[in-house]
Amino acid sequence: MTISANGYFVRKPFIAGNWKMNMDHVQGITLLQKLAWTLSDAKHDYSRVEVAVFPPFTDLRGVQTLVQGDELDVVYGGQDLSQFDSGAYTGDISGQFLNKLGCAYVLVGHSERRTIHHEDDLILNAKVKAAFRHGVTPVLCVGEGLEVRQAGTHVKHTLAQLRAGVEGLSAEQAGELVVAYEPVWAIGTGEVAGPEDAQEMCAAIRAELASLFGDAVAAKTRLLYGGSVKANNAAAIMVEGDVDGLLVGGASLDAAEFANIVRFESHLSAA
Ligand SMILES: O=C(CO)COP(=O)(O)O
């Protein structure tokens, strides 16, 4: 997170909650309502820090209705999309449907999609392109597993995932894209990559984007860190220069805790 001379962030911080396969559509509405109330009580300035939630598909219509009805500033997205536009793909969800439901974003290549569903780099690149085709901004997730980290090849591994994911994008698309660095060993384990690990990888990702698309584009792309983020470690990670936001799993299921993460600026002095 880099702050400009006028006190604003160079890139707008982005705090996102990935609910994963938690919260049915009734629970999801309650959680989002609580989050919106908590942030409204705290006078959260959404123009300063963007807040997004990624609920399960079955919650999205309810979320859309709540956001529109209560004129909430929270944005939302899908956790995955099909690389195809429509047709005989049982169980898949088109980016077109996400767009129609008002989704601003969609996660692509979360490590749980890569490992459990064996989504490879080719499929994920097609999904990134499908998202852009349908006017939904992809949040491309990259990151290494424990063995790669222990072997010390995490930068090489993660940049290879990045290059594959952004293959064929225009410079404009690359600037709009959001990239989330999520080391698999830090997801849901309570093991957090240190702020300096998050910075190391986000700086490497930005440098790679600069070599592919130019400095001006790389200066726009927002880079997130994800993996066991909580209210008590969010600020320390956010102060790193190349980290522009957080992708939060478990802690996003608790409205008060997630609101505290969103309000990381109020903890900055403690960081
Ligand atoms: O996978 C994650 C977010 O996408 C991180 O999950 P946790 O915050 O539960 O570790």
The ligand as a Gaussian input file, in Angstrom:
#p B3LYP/6-31G(d) Opt

LIG

0 1
 O       -8.158000     -18.919000       0.687000
 C       -8.255000     -17.853000       1.272000
 C       -9.002000     -16.722000       0.685000
 O       -9.307000     -16.964000      -0.646000
 C       -7.650000     -17.661000       2.608000
 O       -8.368000     -18.396000       3.517000
 P       -8.102000     -18.181000       5.101000
 O       -8.169000     -16.681000       5.332000
 O       -9.195000     -18.926000       5.780000
 O       -6.736000     -18.692000       5.364000

